[in-house]
Amino acid sequence: MGRSKKPLPLLEGVTIEAVAAEGKCLFHWQDMVVFVPWCVPGDICDVQLHRKKHSYAEGEVVRFIKLSEVRAVPFCSHFGVCGGCKWQNLPYAEQLRFKQQQVTDQLRRIGKVELPEIRPILGSVLTREYRNKLDFGCANRRYLTREQLADESLRKDIPAIGFHITGAFDKILPIETCHLMHPLHNDIRNAIRDYALEKQLSFFDLKAQKGLLRDVIIRNSNSGEWMVILQFHYDETGGQKEAFGLLQYLKDNFPQISSLMYVDNQKCNDTIGDLDILTFSGSDHIFELMEDLRFKVGPKSFYQTNTEQALHLYQVARDFAQLTGHELVYDLYTGTGTIANFVARRARQVVGIEYVPEAIEDAKVNASINGLENTLFYAGDMKDILTDDFIAEHGRPDVIITDPPRAGMHPDVVSTILRAAPQRIVYVSCNPATQARDLQLLDADYRVKDVQPVDMFPHTPHVENVVLLERR
């Protein structure tokens, strides 16, 4: 018979000391760091530990004794349950201060390279309604808080449309109002929910892999267009008739939707990159505007989700590149070619490389739409495409712009960049930790000349960072 675990202690009257990773805060106890969510530095509270390791512990606030003077009132009714905007209780100026510190600490602690003075972070133009895309899951079981679980009338399975909850993969937190996007998206999502409940459409059961209504993606653009993609799961008896009824309802009641699309997903996950997405009404794309450029955005296209701040991010990257019109530029991880096309008019030629073939097709279309004839785009795994032979064929780049995923660059890619020996490298990153690791690999041949943090996601701990490296 196994030994029963000793209950973890309740720590009374602790003072929250600082912001930590992933939107949590921390304090010290018995030579340990304790991580706690949903609080801010300066809060005095009682914390119940629920996990203890050798060097750290995790807990939750069970009572606030005194609230910090550095605190904001959360503007969302879902705060504290939905994990999307964990920093709503921090004033925006404090969010920026901590993000600035995060970039500084990670570049110094992980990168261990010589750094110039880091520029002040660029705050987001908008701190609410700044996103151009949101993805909502549908489930036959809504997530219930502890307080709701105490109400026996709520214990039955209730369908919901909203966000996935960490640790409850088959349940959805129902969202009534989200402040991250233009309010029309709330009207559309709630109309889908109300129609589905009224018509008794089935919501997806992730465990059983059945149920018609599976996922909702809503996008809008600064050109005033809206795209809605409904993800269905047809069963053996059909479901297309019911799905088309919902689509027709949206078409009739929301003329703002210029692109209404749908997909039947029979897979075990919600990804749709490898599926055929069909158009029910309108166009199969919308357009985003940036300076005097137009970018076509399809249902599978990647586009920075903070449109206004993306302009500032790309302007920083372009300024760091110091283009005069004579340079050959390689744009690595080009996506739909947004950066490549954005800098093309100031370069001799731009070569973009991206893993996703559909994204490369979008990049080519966007170059054509904007009359850009000095861009070339290639699809494939970066470490397989960017080789010495590729560089010999297309020319040694004067400037490399790289914007890799959160994992950073593959070591083979870094090695190829070092052999290519461009005069400048502009490294755009959504993860300063992996960026710092890559800077250390580049340090033998390159010196960090400039650093510009950019806030793309207010009320979250995420931060973008742009680094200029010059050949030693």
Order of alpha helices (4+ residues) and beta strands (2+ residues): beta-beta-beta-beta-beta-beta-alpha-beta-alpha-beta-beta-alpha-beta-beta-alpha-beta-beta-beta-beta-alpha-beta-alpha-beta-alpha-beta-alpha-alpha-beta-alpha-beta-alpha-beta-beta
